[in-house]
C-alpha cells in the first residue's frame, strides 16, 4: 500500500530520502533567514520609507558586484564546494555581526544598520537561489512537477519557526545571539545539502529514458565568471525568465510599500505596527501552508507548468482591482495573503522547474544573475515607480492602472515560458540521443522555439 507521502505528494519510496533531505535543507535556510528578518525591517525603517527605496538600489548594486565572484566559484570548484563556500561565507558574516554587537555596541548606528539591511537582502537572495539551483540540478523536470511543492513546505515551516524562535529566544539570550542561531541553522542546512548531493534521487534503472543526469557532479562546471549574464542575454528563454522575475519584483514592491504606508497611517505606536505586521505574516504563512499541503503537490501535474505560472499574475490583477475599489487595510491583508500564498506555494515551485531543462552552468550562473541582480533590479524599478506615483499625489487607483495591464502581460509571458519549456523537453526526448542522460539534462538551445 502507498504511504501517506506517496498518496498526498506522489513521492515514490526510492525518492523519499532525497526529498526529505531537501525539505530539511529548505527548512533550515528559511529559519536562518526569518529569525533575522524583523531586525532587518526595523533597521531599514530607521531612515523612513524613502531611505528603504535607496537601500533597494544599494542591494541591487551589491548583488551585481557579487555575481562574478559567485560565477568564479562555480567555474573553479566542484558543486558541493562552491555551495559550501557560499553558505560558509554568510555564516562567518553572521558571526562577525555578532562580535560587532557584543564587543562594540557603540559602533552600531544608522549607517551600520543600513549596511546590515543590504547585506541581509543579498544573503536572502543567494541563500534561496543556491538552494533552488541545487534542486533543479539534482532532480528531473518530471520529479520537480511532482514534489517541488512538497519541498517548498519545508521553507514555509521554516518561515513560521524562525519568527517564533526569535520571539522565544530574544529576551533570555539577547538579540545578538539570534545571529549565532541563524549561523547554526545554515550549517545544519549545509549538512542536508551534502546528503542531497550524494543520494541518488532514482535508481539507475529507473532513470533510463528520463532526464536524469550522469554528469560528474564532483567536477568543476568551468566557464567564465560572467557566463551567467551572457547566457541570459543570449537566450530568449532566459530573457523571458528574467522579464518574469522583473515583473514579479515590481508587483511585490508595489504591495510592500502599500502595506508600509497603510500600517504607518494607523499611528506611530511601534507595538501597534509590529502587531499588525505579525498578523499579516501569520495569515500569509497559514494560507501558504494550506495551499502547499492541499494543492501544490498535484497542481502542476493537473494543469501544467504554464497555467501554474500564470496563476500569480491573474491573482495580482484581481487583487489590485479589489484594492483600488475597497481601499481598506482588510482588503490589503486579504490581497497580500493571497499573493504571497500563490507565490510561495504555486508559482515558486513551478518557476524552479523552468531551470530543469537547462545546462548545469545556466542552472547556477544564469540563475544567480536572474534571482539576485535582476530580481533586485525589479525591486528598484518598482520602488521608484511607486514613489513617483506617490509624489504625484496619485492613489491606489493610479497604482492599479499601472499594475493590472502589467499583470496581464505577465500572464501571457508565463504561458509562453511554460510552453517553451515543454517544447524544449519534448525536443530532448525526441532526439536520437535521448537515451543519453548527459545530453538530455544539458541541452539548451540559444534561441528557444
C-alpha positions in Angstrom: 0.0 0.0 0.0 1.1 3.5 -0.7 2.4 5.6 2.2 0.7 8.9 3.1 3.6 10.6 1.4 3.0 8.8 -1.8 -0.7 9.4 -1.7 -0.6 13.1 -0.9 2.5 14.2 -2.9 3.2 11.3 -5.3 6.7 10.7 -3.9 7.9 7.2 -4.6 9.7 5.1 -2.0 13.1 5.4 -3.6 12.7 9.2 -3.8 11.7 9.7 -0.1 15.2 10.2 1.3 16.4 12.9 -1.0 13.0 14.7 -0.8 13.1 14.6 3.0 16.6 16.0 3.0 15.6 18.8 0.6 12.7 19.7 2.9 15.1 19.8 5.9 17.6 21.9 3.9 14.9 24.5 2.9 13.6 24.5 6.5 17.0 25.3 7.9 17.6 28.0 5.3 14.3 29.8 5.9 14.7 29.6 9.7 18.1 31.2 9.3 16.6 34.0 7.2 13.3 34.6 9.0 14.8 34.6 12.5 16.7 37.8 11.5 14.1 39.4 9.2 12.4 41.5 12.0 15.8 43.1 12.8 16.3 43.8 9.1 12.9 45.6 8.8 13.4 47.6 12.0 16.9 48.8 10.9 15.8 49.6 7.4 12.9 51.8 8.5 15.1 54.0 10.8 15.6 56.4 7.9 12.0 56.4 6.7 10.3 54.8 3.7 12.3 56.9 1.2 15.5 55.5 2.7 14.3 52.0 2.0 13.9 52.8 -1.7 17.6 53.7 -1.8 18.5 50.6 0.2 16.8 48.6 -2.6 19.2 50.3 -5.1 22.2 49.5 -2.9 21.2 45.9 -2.7 20.9 45.7 -6.5 24.4 47.2 -6.9 26.0 44.8 -4.3 24.2 41.8 -6.0 25.7 42.8 -9.3 29.2 43.0 -7.8 28.9 39.7 -6.0 27.7 37.8 -9.1 31.1 37.5 -10.9 32.6 36.2 -7.6 29.9 33.6 -7.3 30.4 32.7 -11.0 34.1 32.3 -10.4 33.4 29.9 -7.6 31.0 27.9 -9.8 33.6 27.8 -12.6 36.5 26.7 -10.4 35.1 24.5 -7.6 33.0 21.3 -7.6 29.3 21.7 -6.8 29.4 20.8 -3.1 32.5 23.0 -2.6 31.1 26.2 -4.1 27.7 25.6 -2.3 29.7 25.1 1.0 31.8 28.2 0.3 28.6 30.3 -0.2 26.9 29.3 3.0 30.2 29.3 5.0 30.7 33.0 3.9 27.3 34.0 5.1 27.6 32.0 8.4 31.0 33.7 9.1 29.4 37.1 8.3 26.8 36.4 10.9 29.5 35.6 13.5 31.2 38.9 12.5 28.0 40.9 13.1 27.5 39.1 16.4 31.0 40.1 17.6 30.4 43.7 16.5 27.1 43.8 18.5 28.8 42.2 21.6 32.2 43.8 21.6 31.5 47.2 20.1 27.8 48.1 20.6 28.6 51.8 20.5 29.6 51.4 16.8 26.1 50.2 15.9 24.1 53.1 14.4 22.1 54.1 11.4 24.9 53.5 8.9 25.8 50.1 10.3 22.0 49.2 10.3 21.8 50.1 6.6 24.8 48.0 5.9 23.2 45.1 7.7 19.9 45.7 5.7 21.8 45.5 2.4 23.9 42.5 3.5 20.8 40.6 4.7 19.0 41.3 1.5 21.9 39.9 -0.6 22.1 36.9 1.9 18.4 36.3 1.4 18.7 36.2 -2.3 21.8 34.0 -2.5 20.7 31.5 0.2 17.4 30.7 -1.5 18.9 30.9 -5.0 21.6 28.3 -4.3 19.1 26.0 -2.7 16.8 26.0 -5.7 19.7 25.7 -8.1 20.7 22.5 -6.4 17.1 21.3 -6.6 17.0 22.0 -10.4 20.4 20.3 -10.8 19.6 17.2 -8.7 16.0 16.4 -9.8 14.4 16.0 -13.2 11.6 18.0 -14.7 9.1 15.2 -14.1 10.2 15.0 -10.4 10.1 18.7 -10.0 6.5 18.8 -11.1 5.6 16.2 -8.5 7.4 17.3 -5.4 8.9 20.8 -5.6 5.6 21.9 -4.0 6.3 19.5 -1.1 9.9 20.8 -0.8 8.5 24.3 -0.6 6.6 23.2 2.5 9.9 23.0 4.3 10.5 26.6 3.6 7.1 27.6 4.8 7.6 25.7 8.1 10.9 27.4 8.5 9.3 30.8 7.8 6.9 30.1 10.6 9.5 28.6 13.0 12.0 31.5 12.5 9.9 34.3 13.9 8.6 32.1 16.7 12.2 31.2 17.7 13.1 34.9 17.6 10.2 35.8 19.9 11.1 33.0 22.4 14.9 33.4 22.5 15.5 37.1 22.0 14.6 38.0 25.6 16.5 35.3 27.5 19.5 35.1 25.2 19.6 38.6 23.7 19.2 39.8 20.2 22.8 39.3 19.2 22.5 35.5 20.0 20.0 35.2 17.2 22.8 35.7 14.7 24.6 32.7 16.1 21.4 30.6 16.0 21.0 31.7 12.3 24.5 30.6 11.5 23.9 27.2 13.2 20.8 26.6 11.1 22.8 27.5 8.0 25.4 24.9 9.0 22.7 22.3 9.5 21.2 23.1 6.1 24.6 22.6 4.5 24.8 19.2 6.0 21.4 18.3 4.4 22.8 19.7 1.1 25.7 17.3 1.2 23.2 14.4 1.8 21.0 15.5 -1.2 24.0 15.7 -3.5 25.2 12.2 -2.6 22.0 10.3 -2.5 20.6 9.2 -5.9 17.0 10.5 -6.5 16.3 7.4 -8.6 17.9 4.0 -9.0 19.9 3.7 -12.3 17.4 1.5 -14.0 14.5 3.9 -13.3 16.5 6.8 -14.8 16.7 5.3 -18.3 14.9 7.4 -20.8 14.3 10.2 -18.3 16.1 13.5 -18.0 18.4 12.3 -15.1 22.0 13.4 -15.1 25.1 11.3 -15.4 27.4 14.4 -15.4 30.2 14.1 -12.9 28.9 16.2 -10.0 32.3 16.3 -8.4 34.0 18.1 -11.3 34.0 21.9 -11.7 31.5 23.2 -14.1 34.0 25.5 -15.8 33.4 28.6 -17.9 33.9 32.2 -17.1 32.7 34.3 -14.1 30.3 36.3 -16.3 28.9 33.3 -18.2 25.6 33.7 -16.4 24.9 37.2 -17.6 26.0 36.4 -21.2 23.7 33.3 -21.2 20.7 35.4 -20.1 21.2 38.0 -22.8 21.9 35.2 -25.4 18.8 33.2 -24.9 15.1 34.2 -25.4 14.1 31.6 -22.9 16.4 33.0 -20.2 15.4 36.6 -21.1 11.8 35.6 -20.7 12.6 34.2 -17.2 14.4 37.5 -16.4 11.4 39.5 -17.5 9.1 37.3 -15.5 11.2 37.9 -12.4 11.4 41.7 -13.0 7.6 42.0 -13.2 7.3 39.7 -10.1 9.6 42.0 -8.1 7.8 45.2 -9.3 4.4 43.8 -8.2 5.8 42.6 -4.8 7.4 46.0 -4.3 4.1 47.8 -5.1 2.4 45.7 -2.5 5.3 46.1 0.0 5.2 49.9 0.0 1.4 50.0 0.0 1.5 47.9 3.2 4.1 50.1 4.8 2.0 53.2 4.1 -1.3 51.7 5.3 0.2 50.4 8.5 2.0 53.8 9.1 -1.4 55.6 8.8 -2.6 53.6 11.8 -0.3 55.6 14.1 3.2 55.9 15.3 2.9 53.3 18.1 5.7 50.8 17.5 3.8 47.9 19.2 0.7 48.5 17.1 2.8 48.4 13.9 4.7 45.3 15.0 1.4 43.5 15.9 -0.1 44.4 12.5 2.9 43.2 10.6 2.9 40.0 12.6 -0.8 39.4 11.9 -0.2 39.9 8.2 2.7 37.5 8.2 0.8 34.9 10.2 -2.2 34.9 7.8 0.2 34.7 4.8 2.1 31.7 6.2 -1.1 29.8 7.1 -2.6 30.4 3.7 0.7 29.3 2.1 0.9 26.1 4.1 -2.7 25.2 3.3 -2.1 25.7 -0.4 1.1 23.7 -0.3 -0.4 20.8 1.7 -3.6 20.5 -0.3 -2.9 21.7 -3.8 0.7 22.4 -4.8 1.8 18.7 -4.8 -0.7 17.9 -7.7 -1.5 21.2 -9.4 1.4 21.2 -11.9 0.6 17.7 -12.9 -3.1 18.5 -13.3 -2.9 21.9 -15.2 0.8 22.0 -16.3 3.5 24.5 -15.7 2.2 27.2 -18.0 -1.1 27.6 -16.2 0.5 27.3 -12.8 2.9 30.1 -13.6 0.0 32.3 -14.8 -2.0 32.0 -11.6 0.1 34.6 -9.7 -0.3 37.3 -12.5 -4.1 36.7 -12.5 -4.2 36.8 -8.7 -2.3 40.1 -8.8 -4.6 41.7 -11.4 -7.7 40.8 -9.4 -6.0 41.9 -6.2 -5.1 45.4 -7.4 -8.6 45.9 -8.8 -10.2 44.9 -5.5 -7.7 47.0 -3.5 -8.5 50.1 -5.7 -12.2 49.5 -5.2 -12.2 48.9 -1.5 -9.0 50.6 -0.3 -9.1 49.2 3.2 -6.4 47.6 5.3 -8.6 44.4 5.4 -8.6 44.3 1.6 -4.8 44.7 1.6 -4.3 41.9 4.1 -6.5 39.6 2.0 -4.7 40.6 -1.2 -1.2 40.2 0.3 -2.0 36.8 1.9 -3.3 35.6 -1.4 -0.4 37.0 -3.4 2.3 35.5 -1.0 0.5 32.2 -0.7 0.2 31.7 -4.5 3.8 33.0 -5.0 5.4 30.6 -2.5 3.1 27.6 -2.8 2.4 27.5 -6.5 4.5 30.0 -8.6 7.9 29.4 -7.0 7.9 25.6 -7.4 6.7 26.0 -11.0 9.3 28.6 -11.8 12.0 26.5 -10.5 11.0 23.7 -12.9 11.9 26.0 -15.8 15.6 25.6 -14.9 15.5 21.8 -15.0 15.9 21.8 -18.8 19.0 24.0 -18.8 22.7 23.1 -18.8 24.3 22.9 -15.4 26.2 26.1 -16.0 23.0 28.0 -16.5 21.4 26.4 -13.5 23.9 28.1 -11.2 25.3 31.1 -13.1 22.4 32.3 -15.1 20.0 31.5 -12.2 22.3 33.5 -9.8 22.2 36.5 -12.2 18.4 36.4 -12.6 17.5 35.6 -8.9 19.8 38.2 -7.4 20.7 41.2 -9.6 17.7 41.0 -12.0 15.3 40.5 -9.1 16.7 43.4 -7.1 16.7 45.5 -10.3 13.0 44.9 -10.4 12.7 46.0 -6.8 14.4 49.2 -7.7 12.1 49.8 -10.6 9.1 49.1 -8.5 10.2 51.3 -5.6 11.0 54.3 -7.8 7.8 53.9 -9.8 5.7 53.6 -6.7 7.5 56.6 -5.2 6.9 58.7 -8.4 3.1 57.9 -8.3 3.1 58.9 -4.6 4.9 62.2 -5.3 2.3 63.0 -8.0 -0.4 62.5 -5.4 -1.9 59.6 -7.2 -3.6 56.9 -5.1 -4.5 53.3 -5.3 -6.5 53.7 -8.5 -3.4 55.0 -10.3 -1.3 52.2 -8.9 -3.9 49.7 -10.2 -4.0 51.3 -13.6 -0.3 50.5 -13.9 -0.3 47.1 -12.2 -3.3 45.5 -13.9 -2.1 45.9 -17.5 1.4 44.8 -16.4 -0.1 41.7 -14.7 -1.9 40.7 -17.9 1.3 41.0 -19.9 2.9 38.9 -17.1 0.3 36.2 -17.5 1.0 36.0 -21.3 4.7 35.7 -20.6 4.1 32.9 -18.0 2.2 30.9 -20.6 4.9 31.4 -23.2 7.6 30.3 -20.7 5.7 27.2 -19.8 5.1 26.2 -23.4 8.7 26.9 -24.3 9.8 24.6 -21.5 7.5 21.9 -22.8 8.9 22.2 -26.3 12.5 22.1 -25.1 11.8 19.0 -23.0 10.0 17.3 -25.9 12.8 18.1 -28.3 15.3 16.4 -26.0 13.0 13.4 -25.6 12.6 13.0 -29.3 16.2 13.5 -30.2 18.3 10.5 -31.3 20.4 10.9 -28.3 17.5 10.9 -25.9 18.8 7.9 -24.1 22.0 9.7 -23.2 21.1 11.3 -19.9 24.0 13.8 -20.0 22.7 15.5 -23.2 19.2 15.3 -22.1 20.0 17.3 -19.0 22.3 19.8 -20.6 20.6 20.7 -23.8 19.9 24.4 -24.1 19.1 26.0 -27.5 20.4 29.5 -27.7 17.1 30.5 -29.4 14.0 28.9 -27.9 11.1 27.8 -30.1 
